[in-house]
Amino acid sequence: MKLRWGLALVGVLGALLVAPAVPASASSIVVPCQFTPTPANPAARPVIRPLPFALTRGTVDVTFRFNYGPVTVRLDRAGAAPCAVHNMASLVLQRFYDHSQCWRLSNSARLGVLQCGDIYEVEKGGPGYKFPDEVSGAETYPRGTIAMGNQGPGTNGSEFFIVHSFANIPANYSVLGHVVSGMSAIDHMVADGIIPTDPNGPLDGAPAKPVKIQRASLGR
């Protein structure tokens, strides 16, 4: 077995350890996933592509330890975006998000989100691959939602956003799950203000006080 796939398998097995048992008779326990390399946008940090399948049962918790405090999200493998959940779990296990910065915060009437997962700056610095959207067209983005960010159809990678108020946006973003603890930390980020960045408007830009993910890990 090549080293790349061997290490990826370790990541998948680690994610399986936090999954609940599934009856042997259950069908469609896994679905295929397509993770395509992006040579024009190489990985910002060494990372191995996830194996090309995802579980469709159970949930997995991820805790982002921000400089503002921990935020735990519950990712739903049984939801509409199992490949996106599989991808995030893989990136967390590989420490991709550790010691990274969240470059965008918005608090407008249309969009209230914290955007993270880009290593270099807004929408720059992904994992060196992309994967398709997993949307039904019925997605909504209420407070506490965690969803994939993208730069257009089929460009998912490492970028994600957490909704702190609401997001009146098209159903173009794969929903991974929701925050189960720590929303107060994100509220504090919003209260500290925003440095506006054109052309997004005065309530969209960099957090006034840097927001950093010190570490991300599976579990709480």
ABEGO torsion letter per residue (X at the ends): XBAAAAAAAAAAAAAAAABBBBBAABBGABBBBBBBBBAABBBABBBBBBBABBBABEBBBBBBBBAAEBBBBBBBAABABAAAAAAAAAAAAAGAABGBBBABBBABAABBBBBBGBAABBGBGBAGBBBBBBBAGABBBBBGBBBBBBAEBGABBABBBBBABBBBBBBABBBAEBBABGAAAAAAAAAAEBBBBOAAEAABEBBABBBBBABBBBEX
